[in-house]
């Protein structure tokens, strides 16, 4: 029986070690802290190293501590909407602005089956989404099934 190998998560400590920097410095850079006075070259090195190593922030830790995850869920009303050119342009503009402001974004297309939608929203919240943007066709409030 082959032993299953657990994949180790890349941590801030791994990124700091690769860059020969302290963990607090790397944390400040990756979290876009205003108190960070590192050079642009150091910030670029940290971001490139984090990307190369596959670093992903630990949103569970932030959620437990009540720290902002700076995560937005962009919800598209149904699959066909993203094929419309004006919707695609809107999505790209929203992504560009959120990225510039330092937000991570989940994009989710809602199924037509209303019974599955609550589970998707719950999953996004558990994954750290703090803000929601919905792109959908207009409807009256009476049409919503809550």
Residue pairs with C-beta under 8 A, 6 or more apart in sequence:
9 56
9 58
10 50
10 53
10 54
10 55
10 56
11 55
12 23
12 26
12 27
12 30
12 55
13 23
14 53
14 55
15 26
15 30
15 46
15 49
15 50
15 53
15 55
16 22
16 23
16 25
16 26
18 49
18 53
19 26
19 42
19 45
19 46
19 49
21 42
21 46
25 36
25 38
25 42
25 46
26 46
26 50
27 33
28 35
28 36
28 38
29 36
29 38
29 42
29 43
29 46
29 47
30 46
30 47
30 50
30 55
30 57
32 102
36 43
38 46
57 69
57 104
59 69
59 71
59 127
59 128
60 128
61 67
62 68
62 69
62 128
63 69
63 128
68 130
69 104
69 128
69 129
69 130
70 102
70 103
70 104
70 130
71 103
71 104
71 105
71 106
71 127
71 128
71 129
71 130
71 131
72 98
72 103
72 104
72 105
72 106
72 129
72 130
72 131
72 132
72 133
73 105
73 106
73 107
73 108
73 121
73 124
73 129
73 131
73 132
73 133
74 91
74 94
74 95
74 105
74 106
74 107
74 108
74 133
74 135
75 108
75 109
75 110
75 132
75 133
75 134
75 135
75 136
76 82
76 87
76 91
76 107
76 108
76 109
76 110
76 135
76 136
77 110
77 134
77 135
77 136
77 137
78 109
78 110
78 112
78 136
78 137
79 109
81 87
81 109
81 135
81 136
81 137
82 88
82 91
82 109
87 135
90 135
91 107
91 135
94 133
95 105
98 105
99 105
103 131
106 124
106 127
106 129
108 120
108 124
110 117
110 120
110 136
111 117
111 120
114 145
121 132
124 132
